[in-house]
Amino acid sequence: MLTRLYCFFIVLVAGGLAAGAQVTKKYRFVNGQWVEEIVKSEQPDTIAADADGDWVDYFDMNAPDEGKLEIDTTIDVRNRMMPTTMFMPMIFDGYDVKLSKDSVADVTAAVAAPGPLDWVNDRSAAQERYRRLRQRYMIDNAPQVKYNINTLPEAPKRFRAFVDPTTAHITVEEITVDQSQVKSTVDAIKVDKIHWLQQFDGMVQFSQAYNSPNWYQGGNNNLNTIIQGVYNARLNQTFHPNLLFENTVQYKLGLNSAPDDSLRNYSISEDNFQINSKFGVKAAKRWYYSATMQFKTQLLNNYRKNTNDLTAAFLSPGELNVGFGMTYEYSTPSGNFKANASIAPLSYNLKICTNDKIDERQFGIKEGHTSVSQYGSNIDCRLEWKLAYNISFNSRLTAFTNYDYLQGDWENTFSFSINRFLSTQIYVHLRYDSTTGRYEDTKWHKWQLREVLSFGFSYRLGRL
């Protein structure tokens, strides 16, 4: 209520000064303190000074219910400001039959894909609200509308005085503007359409521990580093609303110090190079006929501890998946929540192992072969949720089955931004593979889990 009283005070003072009305003050005891109010002594002739009517309906179509506001509630001031013309007497300039008297609050900004021109939609919707607001006020307060645009006097002419040297007299002449001499630069501005929205995210994060040689509990020193880069290029659906085309290239490398390894000073905990591509043609609202492609492999050699036995290398394994089906995409107007799911009933999966020093059987490839082809179905679901201005959650679920075995990955990332360059991240990766051999006589050998908590440097570079 105090917020409304404060706005009430500002509006009445400004409206009273503009209209030349007499105002008086009175006080009321509210919430344990005296609150000053302004009372007009005559009928107002401006929208903002309409204290006798329900001025909140005119002033703020999106005004929140003060009774429901809690401490630290944030109110968007931009949507609560009125243009200065609303504090001036109304001028009747015609009646628009398309504008309903009770439709002031029905105008909202057009919902479109997030882009650089969102502010145009916001301003256009605001101007439409004010236009309806003016018409509604003039209908409800016809006697107070004193001016008509057709009967307004012409604007006063402007003159300048100078001394004519030929006559030594002061000459007064009207100031005119030669429109032929006015040059416009609008046509000279060329705005190029941006058909591809590009973005790059880079991250270097680490965790570190040091123990002095005489530390009473013992322990090893270690340094863990995670390096990740993601490049994304997406077709701008503002200009291509019936097409969906997105390509992503990413690389993630995790390195750990290895004090227990007598042959190497470090070990590779994660090495994943991945390319994803998706193309679709719109079938219905938010649905697309689509084709998806995913390729992933490891780039560096990885060895077992204290041995020279290779466990993984470039294209060992390598995996290619191609699917055909449908894609569903959803995004809130603000862009804070995005979700999409690609379902491919027809899918082809290829696994390869090109290094003869690696046992291909651990990747589901028969001994003596370098590849295996499988046909089945796959699904790829992604979610991006901005929980707060500095907290975001990303999740991805992928699965493939040839109706004989099932392989799935569920990756979850919580990111906490400290500032523009520093962030903390929690990464949890759950994997299921029905072909995984038994490990240490556990019943959960088909499930694998990886969790990383890291802190470090992150940066986002985007064209838009």
Backbone hydrogen bonds, N-H to C=O, Kabsch-Sander energy under -0.5 kcal/mol:
donor,donor_aa,acceptor,acceptor_aa,energy
5,L,1,M,-2.4
6,Y,2,L,-2.5
7,C,3,T,-2.2
8,F,4,R,-2.4
9,F,5,L,-2.3
10,I,6,Y,-2.0
11,V,7,C,-2.7
12,L,8,F,-2.0
13,V,9,F,-2.1
14,A,10,I,-2.4
15,G,11,V,-2.7
16,G,12,L,-2.7
17,L,13,V,-2.2
18,A,14,A,-2.0
19,A,15,G,-2.0
20,G,16,G,-1.1
21,A,16,G,-1.5
24,T,39,V,-2.3
26,K,37,E,-2.0
28,R,35,V,-2.1
30,V,28,R,-0.8
30,V,33,Q,-3.0
33,Q,30,V,-1.4
35,V,28,R,-2.8
37,E,26,K,-3.3
39,V,24,T,-2.8
41,S,22,Q,-2.1
47,I,86,M,-0.6
48,A,86,M,-1.7
50,D,47,I,-1.6
51,A,49,A,-2.0
55,W,53,G,-2.0
57,D,54,D,-1.1
58,Y,54,D,-0.8
59,F,55,W,-3.3
60,D,56,V,-2.5
63,A,60,D,-1.4
66,E,64,P,-0.8
68,K,65,D,-2.2
69,L,65,D,-0.5
69,L,66,E,-0.8
73,T,70,E,-1.6
77,V,75,I,-0.8
79,N,76,D,-0.6
80,R,77,V,-1.8
81,M,77,V,-0.6
81,M,78,R,-0.8
86,M,83,P,-1.7
87,F,84,T,-1.8
88,M,85,T,-1.2
90,M,45,D,-1.1
92,F,147,Y,-2.6
96,D,94,G,-0.5
97,V,95,Y,-0.8
99,L,96,D,-1.5
100,S,98,K,-0.6
103,S,100,S,-1.3
106,D,103,S,-0.9
107,V,104,V,-0.8
108,T,106,D,-0.5
112,A,110,A,-0.5
118,D,115,G,-1.3
120,V,117,L,-0.9
121,N,117,L,-1.2
122,D,118,D,-2.0
123,R,119,W,-2.6
124,S,120,V,-2.5
125,A,121,N,-2.3
126,A,122,D,-2.1
127,Q,123,R,-2.5
128,E,124,S,-1.9
129,R,125,A,-2.0
130,Y,126,A,-2.2
131,R,127,Q,-2.1
132,R,128,E,-2.1
133,L,129,R,-2.5
134,R,130,Y,-2.5
135,Q,131,R,-1.8
136,R,132,R,-2.5
137,Y,133,L,-2.3
138,M,134,R,-2.3
139,I,135,Q,-1.8
140,D,136,R,-2.2
141,N,137,Y,-2.1
142,A,139,I,-0.7
144,Q,141,N,-1.2
145,V,142,A,-1.5
146,K,144,Q,-1.1
147,Y,90,M,-0.8
149,I,92,F,-2.6
151,T,148,N,-1.4
152,L,148,N,-0.6
160,R,173,E,-2.4
162,F,171,T,-2.4
164,D,162,F,-0.6
164,D,169,H,-3.0
167,T,164,D,-0.8
168,A,164,D,-2.5
169,H,164,D,-0.8
171,T,162,F,-3.7
171,T,169,H,-0.5
173,E,160,R,-2.3
175,I,158,R,-3.3
176,T,174,E,-0.7
178,D,176,T,-0.5
179,Q,177,V,-1.0
181,Q,178,D,-1.9
182,V,179,Q,-0.9
183,K,181,Q,-0.6
189,I,185,T,-0.7
189,I,186,V,-1.2
190,K,188,A,-0.5
191,V,189,I,-0.6
192,D,190,K,-0.6
195,H,193,K,-0.8
197,L,234,R,-3.3
198,Q,196,W,-0.7
199,Q,232,N,-2.2
200,F,461,L,-3.5
201,D,230,V,-2.6
202,G,459,Y,-3.0
203,M,228,Q,-2.4
204,V,457,F,-3.1
205,Q,226,I,-2.7
206,F,455,F,-2.9
207,S,224,N,-2.2
209,A,222,N,-2.6
215,W,212,S,-2.2
218,G,215,W,-1.8
222,N,209,A,-2.2
224,N,207,S,-3.2
225,T,255,L,-3.0
226,I,205,Q,-3.5
227,I,253,L,-2.9
228,Q,203,M,-2.6
229,G,251,Y,-2.2
230,V,201,D,-2.6
231,Y,249,V,-3.0
232,N,199,Q,-2.9
233,A,247,N,-2.6
234,R,197,L,-2.4
235,L,245,F,-2.9
236,N,195,H,-3.2
237,Q,235,L,-0.7
239,F,236,N,-1.0
240,H,236,N,-1.2
243,L,240,H,-1.5
244,L,280,G,-2.5
246,E,278,K,-2.5
247,N,233,A,-2.5
248,T,276,N,-2.9
249,V,231,Y,-2.5
250,Q,274,Q,-2.5
251,Y,229,G,-2.2
252,K,272,N,-2.1
253,L,227,I,-2.9
254,G,270,E,-3.3
255,L,225,T,-2.8
256,N,267,S,-2.7
257,S,223,L,-1.5
258,A,265,N,-2.2
261,D,258,A,-1.3
262,S,260,D,-0.6
267,S,256,N,-2.8
269,S,254,G,-2.1
269,S,267,S,-0.7
270,E,254,G,-1.3
272,N,252,K,-2.5
273,F,297,T,-3.0
274,Q,250,Q,-2.7
275,I,295,F,-2.9
276,N,248,T,-2.8
277,S,293,M,-2.4
278,K,246,E,-2.4
279,F,291,A,-2.4
280,G,244,L,-3.3
281,V,289,Y,-2.5
282,K,242,N,-2.5
283,A,287,W,-2.7
284,A,287,W,-1.6
287,W,284,A,-1.7
288,Y,327,T,-2.1
289,Y,281,V,-2.9
290,S,288,Y,-0.5
290,S,325,G,-2.5
291,A,279,F,-2.6
292,T,323,G,-2.4
293,M,277,S,-2.5
294,Q,321,N,-2.5
295,F,275,I,-2.5
296,K,319,E,-2.1
297,T,273,F,-2.2
298,Q,313,A,-0.6
298,Q,317,P,-0.8
302,N,312,A,-2.5
304,R,309,D,-1.9
307,T,304,R,-1.7
310,L,308,N,-0.6
311,T,302,N,-3.1
312,A,302,N,-1.2
313,A,316,S,-2.2
315,L,298,Q,-0.7
316,S,313,A,-2.2
316,S,317,P,-0.9
318,G,315,L,-0.6
318,G,352,I,-1.9
319,E,296,K,-2.5
320,L,350,L,-2.6
321,N,294,Q,-2.7
322,V,348,Y,-2.5
323,G,292,T,-2.4
324,F,346,L,-2.7
325,G,290,S,-2.5
326,M,343,I,-2.2
327,T,288,Y,-2.5
328,Y,341,A,-2.8
329,E,286,R,-2.1
330,Y,339,A,-2.9
332,T,337,F,-2.1
335,G,332,T,-1.3
338,K,384,E,-3.0
339,A,330,Y,-2.8
340,N,382,R,-2.1
341,A,328,Y,-2.2
342,S,380,D,-2.9
343,I,326,M,-2.9
343,I,341,A,-0.5
344,A,342,S,-0.5
344,A,378,N,-2.6
346,L,324,F,-1.5
347,S,345,P,-0.6
347,S,376,G,-1.9
348,Y,322,V,-3.1
349,N,374,Q,-3.0
350,L,320,L,-3.1
351,K,372,V,-2.3
352,I,318,G,-2.5
353,C,370,T,-2.7
354,T,315,L,-1.4
356,D,354,T,-0.6
358,I,355,N,-1.4
360,E,358,I,-0.8
362,Q,359,D,-1.1
363,F,360,E,-1.5
364,G,361,R,-1.6
365,I,360,E,-1.7
369,H,366,K,-2.0
372,V,351,K,-2.1
374,Q,349,N,-2.6
376,G,347,S,-2.5
377,S,401,T,-2.4
378,N,344,A,-2.1
379,I,399,A,-2.1
380,D,342,S,-2.2
381,C,397,L,-3.0
382,R,340,N,-2.8
383,L,395,S,-2.5
384,E,338,K,-2.9
385,W,393,F,-2.7
386,K,336,N,-3.3
387,L,385,W,-1.0
387,L,391,I,-0.8
388,A,391,I,-2.0
391,I,388,A,-0.8
392,S,415,S,-2.2
393,F,385,W,-2.9
394,N,413,T,-2.5
395,S,383,L,-2.3
396,R,411,E,-2.5
397,L,381,C,-2.7
398,T,409,D,-2.7
399,A,379,I,-2.0
400,F,407,Q,-2.8
401,T,377,S,-2.3
402,N,405,Y,-1.2
404,D,405,Y,-0.5
407,Q,400,F,-2.5
408,G,432,Y,-2.7
409,D,398,T,-2.7
410,W,430,L,-2.8
411,E,396,R,-2.7
412,N,428,V,-2.7
413,T,394,N,-2.8
414,F,426,I,-2.7
415,S,392,S,-2.6
415,S,413,T,-0.5
416,F,424,T,-3.2
417,S,390,N,-2.8
417,S,415,S,-0.5
418,I,422,L,-2.4
419,N,422,L,-1.6
423,S,456,G,-2.3
424,T,416,F,-2.7
425,Q,454,S,-2.6
426,I,414,F,-2.6
427,Y,425,Q,-0.5
427,Y,452,V,-3.1
428,V,412,N,-2.8
429,H,450,R,-3.3
430,L,410,W,-2.7
431,R,448,Q,-3.0
432,Y,408,G,-2.7
433,D,446,K,-2.2
434,S,406,L,-2.4
436,T,433,D,-1.5
442,T,439,Y,-1.2
445,H,442,T,-0.8
447,W,444,W,-1.5
448,Q,431,R,-2.8
450,R,429,H,-2.2
452,V,427,Y,-2.7
454,S,425,Q,-2.5
455,F,206,F,-1.3
456,G,423,S,-2.4
457,F,204,V,-2.7
458,S,421,F,-3.2
459,Y,202,G,-2.7
461,L,200,F,-3.7
463,R,198,Q,-1.8
464,L,198,Q,-0.8
